[in-house]
Amino acid sequence: AGLYKQLSFAGVTLITLSEGEVSELHVGLKGTMNALFLKDLADKTRRGLEGRVRAGKSGGGLCYGYDVVKQHDAAGNAVRGERRVNKVEAAVVKRIFKEFAEGRSPKNIAHTLNREKISGPRDKAWGPSTIYGNWRRGTGILNNDLYIGRLIWNRQRFIKDPHSGKRQARSNPESDWIIEEVPHLRIVDDALWQKVKQRQQSIRKAISAKPGQVRSEYARRPRHLLSGLLKCGACGGGFSMISATHYGCSTARNKDTCKNRLTVNRTELEARILNGLKAHLMRPEYVKAFIAEFQQEMNRLLGEQDRDRLIAEQRLAKVKREIGSIIQAIKDGVPARSL
């Protein structure tokens, strides 16, 4: 609808192959019908996946340690959702569980696997988050219940942010989970699984100020002037805060696949970049472009202020009228209960 308004304002006609010239009727009616169709299609897809999971089959996706089994039924149609244990990857999974239970950190385990050229999920390098994951969402090697022969589906759902268009994960209540036992897919025994869970719980207690409450520095890391903008010159990975005062290569720190151990003081780096911007951006053509952009942004902000002021004045006038009506009703002797 927003695109249609902009095109109409610019005098541009929107034409589609199936509908011809698009009018307000198409935008309103068909937009609503399409939205309902997509929602209904999503519901049908989820019901189909739920039926597959309840039959002990995969609901989609492939985790490390398993292979997809490709087979067909008597009619020649593909039978989906079957998988089997990959013995090579299963040995790596057992090794990760065992080493973590013995006290090694996820980062140390990841570095060792990368040095030994053992590929991780999707043939990528290992990282600490790949191993430790998020225990609430069941992500990461150490939190995957499938390794003990328990298939859990519908832990979370994804909602698209209307502003950014990106998907965001939202946890579902445990009552909505679909849990099926698949003993033929077990890789890790119960004793080793419990040792890992006990160590994870002790780690969570160690970093919590109170039971169930994580200290703020662990819960949310601060953003700085150059957060997300720096790249390692050796590997192209992110250059992020590796301490309270210094930037460093995240790949070298987390995966040990980059040999760039250079660290840069945040204050010094920000000062260098800002001084460079001051020197290079004072050229006349850049200053002119900046002034034009600044004026355009200020005009936009002033326009929003005028709009908000007009809305506020209209609301104020409405409230004043309502107050006047109440006062007049009191003068006219309207009973308090009715008022």
N, C-alpha and C positions, 0 to 999 in steps of 0.2 A: 504493500500500500504506500509506503514511504517513497519507494522508487517511482511508482506511478504518478504520485503528486509532483515529484521533481521533474519528471519527463513532461508532464502536462504543462507545468509552469514554463518550461523551456520550449514549448510548442512541438514536442517530439511525440509521434504516434508509436505506440508499442503494438507490434504485430507478432503473433505466434503461428506456428504451422497448423496446429489443430483448431485454434479458435478464431483465427483471423485477427481483426482489430480488437484490442482489449479495451473494455469500458469499465465503468465503476461497478457494474453488475458482476463482471468476471472477478474483479479484485475482491469484492465483498463476499459474494456467494461461494465462488470456487475456492477462495482462500480458506473459508470456514470448512468447506467439505474436505479439502485436502488435509487440513489439520486433523480433522476427525478420522480420516482414512489412515493417516500415519499413526495416530494413537491406537486405533483398532488393530493395525498391522503389528505394532510393537507388542500389544497384549497377546495376540495369537502366536507370535514368535516366542514369547516368554513361556506360554503354555506348552508349546512344542518342546522347548528346551527342558522344562520341568519334567515332562513325561520321559524324556531321554535320561535325565539324571536319576529319576526314580527307578529306572531299569538298570542302574549301575553303570551307565555310560557317561562319557565326557559331555559336558554342556557347552564346550567350545574352548579353544585355546589349548596349548600344549606346554606343560611345565617340564623343567629339567629332570631327567631321569627316566623319561618314557618316550616311546615311539608310537606314531599313528599306525594303526592296523588298517590297511586298505583291502576291503573285500566287497563282494556283491552277492545279492540274494538270487533266488532261482529265476526271477524275471530280468536279471541283469542290472537292477538298480543298486546304486552304491549304498552300503550299510555304514552309517557314520557313528562316531562316538566311541569306537573300540580303540584300545591302546594296550601296549605291553611294556614291561620293564626293559629299559636299555641297560644291559649289564655293566658296560663301561661307565656310563654316567651314574648308575646306582652305586658303584664303588666309590666314586667321588663324593656322593651324598653321604654315604656312611662315614667316610673319612672326615668330612666337615663336622658332622654331629659328634664324632668321637673326639676330635681335636678341641672343639668348643667345650665339650663336657670336661675335658682335662685341664681347661683353664686358658687356652689360647684365645686371643681376641679376634673378632671378625676381620679386622684390618690385617693382622698378622697372617691369618689363614689365606686371605685374598692375595697378599703379596707372594706367599709361597706358591700358590697355584699358578699365578701369572709367571713367576720365574721358571716354573717347570713346564710352561707353554701348554697348560691345560685350559682348553676353551670353556668359557662359562655359557650361560643361557644365550641362545641366538648367536653362538660363536663369538661373543664379545668377551672383553677382559672382565675378570672378577673385581668386584668392589665390596666394601664393607656392608653397604645397604642391600646388595644382592643377597648376602648371607644372612644378615640380622633382620632386615625388613621391618615391618610394623606388626607387632603382636596382636593389636586390636583388629586389624583388617586381615590378618592371616597371610600377609605377604612375606617374601623372603624364604630362603631354603629352610631355616630353622623353625618356621611357623606353618609349614605346609602339612596339613593333616593327611594328605594323600599318602605321604611316606609311611604312615602307620595303618594304611588300608581303610581310611575314612574319607569319603567323598563329601565335601561340603559345598553347597551351591547357594547363591543368593545372599552372600555375606554383605554385599554392597550394591548400590545402584549408581548410575551415572546421570547427572543432570547437566544440561548445557547452559552455560552462563549467557544470558541474552545480550550482554554488552560485549564480551570478548569473543563469544562463539566457542570457547573452550569447554571441554567436559570436566566436571568436578565430581569426585567420588563422595558418596554419602553412605554411611554405614546403616544397614538394616537391623532392626531388633532381632535378637536371637530366635524369637518365636517364629520368624519368617524364614529361617534357614531350612534348607532341604539337606538332610544328612542320610547317606547311604553307606553301608559297609561293603567294601570291595577288597577282601583279603588277598586276592590274587595280585594286587598292585602294591602290597606292603614291601617296603625296603628297609625300614628301621624298626628294631624290636622295642617293646614297651619300656624296658629298663633303661635303654639309652635315651629314649624320648623323655622320660621323666627326669633323668639327670640334667638334660638340656633345659627343660622347663624350670627346674629348681634354680639353676644358675641364672637364667633370665630373670626370674623373680627377685633373686638377691641383688642383681644389678639394678633393677628398677627401684628397689628399696634404697640402694646406696645413693642414687641421684635424686631422691625425693626429699623435700624438706619435711613433708608430712605424708602419712599413708594416703596414696592416691593423688597426691598433689606434687607435680614436678616443678622444680625451681625454674624461675622465669628465664634464666640464661640458657637453660636447656630447651624450654618450650618455644622460644622465639628468638632467633638471632637478629641482631640489629642490621639495618641496611645502611650502607655508606654511599658517598658520592659516586664511586666508580663500581658499585656492586652490579655484577652481570655484564659489565662492559669490557673487562680485561681478558685477553687470550694469551696462552703460553706461546712464546716464539718458537719453541722446539717441537711441540706436539699438536698445538692448536686447541688444546683443552682449556677449560676455564681457569683463570687466575683469581683465586678467592682468598678471603681472610683465613689463614691457617693458625693464627694466634690473635691475641688481643690487639697487636700493633702492626703485624706484618702480613703482606700478601705473598702467596706462593702458588705453585702449580697444583691444582686439585688432583690431577691424574697421577702425578708423581707421589703425592701424599697418600691417596686412597688405593691406587691400583699398582703402583711401583712399575708401571710400563714406560714412564718417562724419566729421563736421567737429569732433568733440569731441577736442581735443588736451590736455585737462586731465590732469595726472599727480598722483598722491598718494603721499607717502612711506609705505612699508609700516609702519614702526614707529609713525608718528603715527596712521595709519588703524586699526591693530590696537588701539592704546591708546584711541582714541575709542570704538570698538565695545565693547571690554571694560568701559570705564567706564559706557557706556550700559546694558549688561546688568546691571552691579552696581546701578545706580540703579533700573532698572525691574523687575528680577526679585526684589527684596527685599520686594515686597508679600506680605502674609500668605498669600493664596490660592496664589500661585506657590511660596512656600517650602514650603507643605504638599504641593503636587503634586510638588515636587522631592524632598522627603523620602520620599514614597511610592515614587517611581520608584527612588530610590537604594536603599531597603530591598529592593525587588523584585530589583534587579540584584545586590545583595550576596548575597541568599539564593540566587540562581541560581549565582553564582560559588562560594559555599560548598558548594552541592550538588554542583557539578562537582568540587570539591576532594575532597569525601567519597567520591565515586564513584571518582575516580582513585586515592585512597589505598587503597580497598578492593581495586581491581584490582591495585595494586602489592603489597599484603600477600598476596594470593592467589598472585601470581607468586613472591614471596619464599619463601612456604611450599613451593611446588613445587620451587624451586631447592634449598632446604634438604633436602627429601626426596631429591632426586637426588644431592646431595653425600653424604648419609648412606648411600645405596645403593652409591655408588662406594667409600666407605670400608669398608663391610661386605664388598664384593667383594674388596678388597685384603686384608682380614683373612682371608677365606676362601681366599686363595691363587689367585684367578683369574689366568691368564696375562696379561701386559701387552698382548700382541697382541690377545687377545680383549677386554680391557678398553677 
